[in-house]
Amino acid sequence: MSTRFIARGLALCALAVLPEPGSRAAAPPEGQAASLIGRWLTDPPDGIIEISLTPDGSYQGRIIGGDNPYRIDSKNPDASKRSARLLGQVIVQDLKYESLGHWSGSSIYDPDSGHTYSCHLELLEANKLKVRGYLGVSLLGRTQIWTRYTGTSLVLPKVAH
């Protein structure tokens, strides 16, 4: 075997393990980007949402608890999903960290109405998260302040709405 043939083979092996152009593995979040990860209590305090990092580097929020663990998704616009339990469903998806405690580019599903809205999040302080859901432009929407959930029970007491 010639040295040239071996060098060409090594070069091909190196190319085989490199990521495809345009693709990239999600780097673990650092600093303020990672501060979003965790459990959050909704406003009103009837749901617990766990925000986590997805393999593509975006963030998502899943219902992991609340005041009615057996509640079904009765308002879902897709009739085939109306008998599904809300517990375990992803309701916030495709969040991307921008900078300075802001995440955007995502959608949030409101099980009370069955509508999905654009949303952005802003970390107001370590344990307070401003969640803004809107249609079209951010001026047409609603804001909630979620608080970091440090409790141990995933079943919350019923609250009057």
Secondary structure, DSSP 4 states (H G I P E B T S, - for coil): --HHHHHHHHHHHHHHHSPPTT--PPPPP-HHHHTT-EEEE-SSS-EEEEEEE-TTS-EEEEEEEES-TT-B-TT-SSGGGTTSBSTT-EEEEEEEEEETTEEEEEEEEETTTTEEEEEEEEEEETTEEEEEEESSSTTSEEEEEEEE---S-SBPPP---
